[in-house]
Amino acid sequence: MTTVPLFSTVGVTATVDLASAVQRVMDSHWYILGKEVSEFEREFAEYCGVPYCVGLANGTDALELALRSVGAGEGDRVVLAANAGFYGSTAVRIIGAVPVYTDVDPQTLTLAPTALRKVLEKGVKAIIVTHLYGQLADVTTIVDLAAEFDVPVIEDCAQAHGAARGGRRAGAFGHVGCFSFYPTKNLGALGDGGAVITSRAEIAARVRRLRQYGWGAKYHVEAPGGRNSRLDEIQAAVLRAKLRHLDAWNARRRAVARSYNEAFVELPARFPPSTGEDYVAHLYVLRVANRARFRKVLNERGVASDVHYPVPDHLQPGYPCEDGKGALPVTEAACDSVVSLPCFPGIKDEQVEQVIEAVKLAAQ
Ligand SMILES: *Cc1c(COP(=O)(O)O)cnc(C)c1O
């Protein structure tokens, strides 16, 4: 019995000519902020249906620079969910802002608008909404609510490249959308990468300055809070080659999720609420009662699994928080029960079958 990995690039990378993308950069002898980056920015903005994209070094930087670009800084309150892997919290902490956690919707595990309203009434500087597992949050409701309070919305789209609702794609709903191109993401580089997208020229201009020391013109520091966070030419060339396949890869991920949902319908487990275009199946996540035992059985049947994420942000020991255990019941229950199954575009049908059989056994 072979093991089904949680994720693998074998199978899809072979179908893309990445070598000539890399060679093209080597032949150009230009490695940082050149033609590949600007072309990728143009192509990715177009794909997302917005006018601007700014390439960055990774997704966490994207969140940080997005926060700075909407004017958030030292001491400002930023509202976000506590079940999304601490990435948003990292960005909030880096700028010296204060995270305000609200509970998530029990169905989608994304920011719940009712809980959000209560926090907005107390005053916040920005909202980060994470499209967790590739599932679009209730983002139009959140954007409308935010507009009522005149608060900018930052979408964390690191797991949701291409997810769409009503003809609009992830990152195009709020003020600014943040992406990671970490290798396991739906659009992944051969290393680290990130970007922000926006429809607002002033936000794009600010992030462009912040990603390179706050420079306006070369060696002229015009904006505070700047640093070095650039997407490099090789990664941009690779991403350009892979972007052409993103829709097909998302379709395959979604089809796998659909097979799982159909197979698991009778099981005592909760599964992803949508397999429509608003879910790009970055992670296929079940919620089960006895996770340790469940994962042990999967492991014995050669099926890898993981937990995204085991510790809610407000209970992370690195940043002791006023909110203790019990403050966010839905979030905490989710962290105790979620388990991610293999779901990636190169997965073979027989591997999907192996996962299904193992899960049926494990869930009994
Ligand atoms: C991966 C991820 C990030 C961070 O991306 P990096 O490129 O690793 O910094 C941010 N948010 C979410 C939801 C992610 O999954």
The ligand as a MOL file (V3000), in Angstrom:
LIG
                    3D

  0  0  0     0  0            999 V3000
M  V30 BEGIN CTAB
M  V30 COUNTS 15 15 0 0 0
M  V30 BEGIN ATOM
M  V30 1 C -0.2010 30.6700 3.5350 0
M  V30 2 C -1.0590 31.6820 4.1560 0
M  V30 3 C -0.5910 32.9710 4.4560 0
M  V30 4 C 0.8500 33.3650 4.4690 0
M  V30 5 O 1.5360 33.2060 3.3340 0
M  V30 6 P 3.1450 33.1590 3.3350 0
M  V30 7 O 3.4630 33.3450 1.8900 0
M  V30 8 O 3.5390 31.8190 3.8560 0
M  V30 9 O 3.6310 34.2790 4.1860 0
M  V30 10 C -1.4990 33.9250 4.8880 0
M  V30 11 N -2.7910 33.6090 5.0800 0
M  V30 12 C -3.2670 32.3760 4.8470 0
M  V30 13 C -4.7160 32.1230 5.0690 0
M  V30 14 C -2.4190 31.3690 4.3850 0
M  V30 15 O -2.9100 30.1450 4.1570 0
M  V30 END ATOM
M  V30 BEGIN BOND
M  V30 1 1 1 2
M  V30 2 1 2 3
M  V30 3 2 2 14
M  V30 4 1 3 4
M  V30 5 2 3 10
M  V30 6 1 4 5
M  V30 7 1 5 6
M  V30 8 2 6 7
M  V30 9 1 6 8
M  V30 10 1 6 9
M  V30 11 1 10 11
M  V30 12 2 11 12
M  V30 13 1 12 13
M  V30 14 1 12 14
M  V30 15 1 14 15
M  V30 END BOND
M  V30 END CTAB
M  END
